């Protein structure tokens, strides 16, 4: 088993929320890439040398929403697990290999969700 930390790409347009998520994930020992919208996110996703073990994206992004971003990410990285963060989690249907966490979420909820996804 590899010992390198998993890399999580966090896409969130709210800087305060993004910083909180990144801080929590880094404290849990993950490598974190940050994007404030679809353009920087796709730059990471398109970079074949960039390891990404999990894409965590807000559903309600401006311009291109999280679902569309996930669709494009999957075209390039078909195996990439995707975690959607949404204030309307219970009303979201997601395809296999995609997950939802309801906002607001606790640090424990985020940790457990991410670990469960990455352990799968």
C-alpha positions in Angstrom: 0.0 0.0 0.0 1.3 3.5 -0.9 2.1 5.8 2.0 1.8 9.1 0.0 -1.2 11.2 1.2 -4.2 11.2 -1.0 -4.7 14.4 -3.1 -8.0 16.1 -3.0 -9.1 18.9 -5.4 -11.5 21.2 -3.6 -13.6 23.4 -5.8 -15.6 26.1 -3.9 -16.3 29.7 -4.9 -16.8 30.9 -1.3 -13.2 31.7 -0.1 -14.1 31.4 3.6 -15.8 28.0 3.1 -12.9 26.8 0.8 -10.3 27.8 3.3 -12.1 25.9 6.1 -12.4 22.8 4.0 -8.8 23.0 2.9 -7.5 23.5 6.5 -9.5 20.5 7.8 -8.3 18.2 5.0 -4.7 19.3 5.4 -4.9 18.7 9.2 -6.2 15.2 8.4 -3.0 14.7 6.4 -4.3 15.1 2.9 -2.6 17.0 0.1 -5.1 19.6 -1.1 -5.4 21.5 -4.4 -7.7 24.6 -4.3 -9.8 26.0 -7.1 -12.3 28.9 -6.8 -14.3 27.8 -9.8 -14.3 25.5 -12.8 -11.4 27.1 -14.8 -8.6 26.5 -12.2 -10.2 23.1 -11.4 -10.1 22.0 -15.1 -6.5 23.2 -15.3 -5.6 20.7 -12.5 -7.8 18.0 -14.0 -6.3 18.4 -17.5 -2.8 18.1 -16.2 -1.9 14.5 -16.7 1.0 14.7 -14.3 -1.3 16.0 -11.5 -2.5 13.2 -9.1 -6.0 13.7 -8.0 -7.6 11.0 -5.8 -10.9 12.9 -5.1 -12.7 15.8 -6.5 -14.8 17.7 -3.9 -16.9 20.4 -5.5 -19.7 22.7 -4.5 -22.8 22.0 -6.6 -23.7 25.7 -6.9 -20.7 27.1 -8.6 -21.0 30.2 -10.8 -20.8 29.8 -14.6 -20.3 26.0 -14.7 -22.0 24.2 -11.9 -20.5 21.2 -10.0 -22.4 18.6 -12.0 -21.1 19.9 -15.3 -17.6 20.1 -13.8 -17.9 16.5 -12.6 -19.1 15.4 -16.1 -16.0 17.0 -17.7 -13.7 15.7 -15.1 -15.0 12.1 -15.7 -14.4 12.4 -19.4 -10.7 12.9 -18.6 -10.5 10.8 -15.5 -13.2 8.1 -15.7 -12.3 6.6 -12.3 -12.2 9.8 -10.3 -14.4 9.7 -7.2 -16.5 12.9 -6.9 -17.9 14.4 -3.7 -20.6 17.1 -4.1 -21.2 19.6 -1.3 -24.7 20.9 -1.3 -27.1 22.7 0.9 -29.8 20.6 -0.8 -28.1 17.2 -0.4 -31.2 15.2 0.1 -32.6 16.2 -3.2 -29.6 15.3 -5.3 -29.4 12.1 -7.3 -25.8 11.2 -8.2 -24.3 8.5 -10.4 -22.2 5.6 -9.1 -18.8 6.7 -7.9 -20.2 10.1 -6.9 -21.2 11.1 -3.4 -22.9 14.0 -1.6 -22.3 15.7 1.7 -24.9 18.2 3.0 -23.9 21.7 3.9 -23.3 22.8 6.5 -21.2 19.8 7.6 -19.1 19.2 10.6 -15.4 18.5 10.6 -16.1 14.9 11.7 -18.7 14.4 8.9 -16.2 15.7 6.3 -13.4 13.5 7.6 -15.6 10.3 7.7 -17.1 10.9 4.3 -13.7 11.5 2.6 -12.1 8.5 4.4 -15.0 6.3 3.4 -14.7 7.4 -0.3 -11.0 7.0 -0.4 -11.0 3.6 1.3 -13.5 2.2 -1.2 
